Amino acid sequence: MNWKILAVLLMASTIVSSTMLERVSSSASELCTALTTLLPVIAMLMIVMAGVIYAAGQMMGAETRARANVWATAALTGALIAVLIYAIAPQVLGSIYSTSEFKCYAAV
């Protein structure tokens, strides 16, 4: 009697785990697509924002100019990190989820 229950539980766990792996792979694929779609746009906006902040700071006093330089540098650093994530994320997610269901396409 105990063997039958154990066999049923084993089959149920196998079915559930395969379904869960499909969902995880699908979610990773959607995440990768979202990253490759949004990050270049965000990086470009941050670069433009850094330029505007730097230019506006040059018209102000010394203290505001220094703060504007720090903010512009922070925006450029954020843009650089976004570009690095954009370049690395598909390879990392692809190596973690190396199934045939994992696809990373940028929306065109």
C-alpha positions in Angstrom: 0.0 0.0 0.0 2.8 2.4 0.9 4.6 1.7 -2.4 1.5 2.7 -4.4 1.2 6.0 -2.6 5.0 6.6 -3.1 4.7 5.8 -6.8 1.7 8.2 -7.2 3.6 11.0 -5.4 6.7 10.4 -7.5 4.7 10.7 -10.8 2.9 13.8 -9.6 6.1 15.5 -8.6 7.6 14.7 -12.0 4.7 16.2 -13.8 4.7 19.3 -11.6 8.5 19.8 -12.0 8.4 19.6 -15.8 5.5 22.1 -15.9 7.4 24.4 -13.5 10.6 24.3 -15.7 8.6 25.3 -18.8 7.2 28.3 -16.9 10.6 29.3 -15.6 12.2 29.1 -19.1 9.3 31.0 -20.6 9.6 33.7 -17.9 13.4 34.0 -18.5 12.7 34.3 -22.2 10.3 37.1 -21.6 12.7 38.8 -19.2 15.5 38.7 -21.7 13.2 40.1 -24.4 12.2 42.9 -22.1 15.8 43.7 -21.2 16.9 43.8 -24.8 14.0 46.0 -25.8 14.1 48.6 -22.9 17.7 48.9 -21.9 19.1 50.6 -25.0 16.3 53.2 -24.8 16.9 53.8 -21.1 20.6 54.1 -21.7 20.1 56.7 -24.5 17.7 58.7 -22.3 20.2 58.7 -19.5 23.0 59.9 -21.7 20.8 62.8 -23.0 19.7 63.6 -19.4 23.4 63.7 -18.3 24.2 66.2 -21.1 21.3 68.4 -20.2 22.2 68.3 -16.5 25.9 69.1 -17.3 25.0 72.0 -19.6 22.5 73.5 -17.2 25.0 73.2 -14.4 27.6 75.2 -16.4 25.3 78.2 -16.3 25.0 78.2 -12.5 27.3 79.0 -9.6 30.3 77.0 -8.5 28.4 74.8 -5.9 25.5 74.0 -8.3 28.0 73.3 -11.1 29.8 70.8 -8.9 26.6 69.1 -8.0 25.5 69.0 -11.7 28.8 67.4 -12.6 28.2 64.7 -10.0 24.6 64.1 -11.2 25.7 63.9 -14.8 28.5 61.5 -13.9 25.9 59.3 -12.1 23.6 59.4 -15.1 26.5 58.3 -17.4 27.4 55.6 -15.0 23.8 54.3 -15.0 23.8 54.4 -18.8 27.1 52.4 -18.9 25.6 49.8 -16.5 22.5 49.5 -18.6 24.6 48.9 -21.7 26.6 46.2 -19.9 23.5 44.5 -18.7 22.1 44.7 -22.3 25.3 43.0 -23.6 25.7 40.4 -21.0 22.1 39.3 -20.0 21.2 37.2 -23.1 24.4 35.1 -22.8 24.0 34.6 -19.0 20.3 33.8 -19.2 20.9 31.6 -22.2 23.6 29.6 -20.4 21.4 29.2 -17.3 18.3 28.2 -19.3 19.8 26.2 -22.2 16.5 24.7 -23.4 15.0 24.9 -26.8 12.2 27.1 -25.4 14.5 29.9 -24.4 14.6 32.7 -27.0 15.8 36.2 -26.6 14.6 38.5 -29.3 14.4 42.3 -29.2 11.0 43.5 -30.3 11.2 45.2 -33.7 
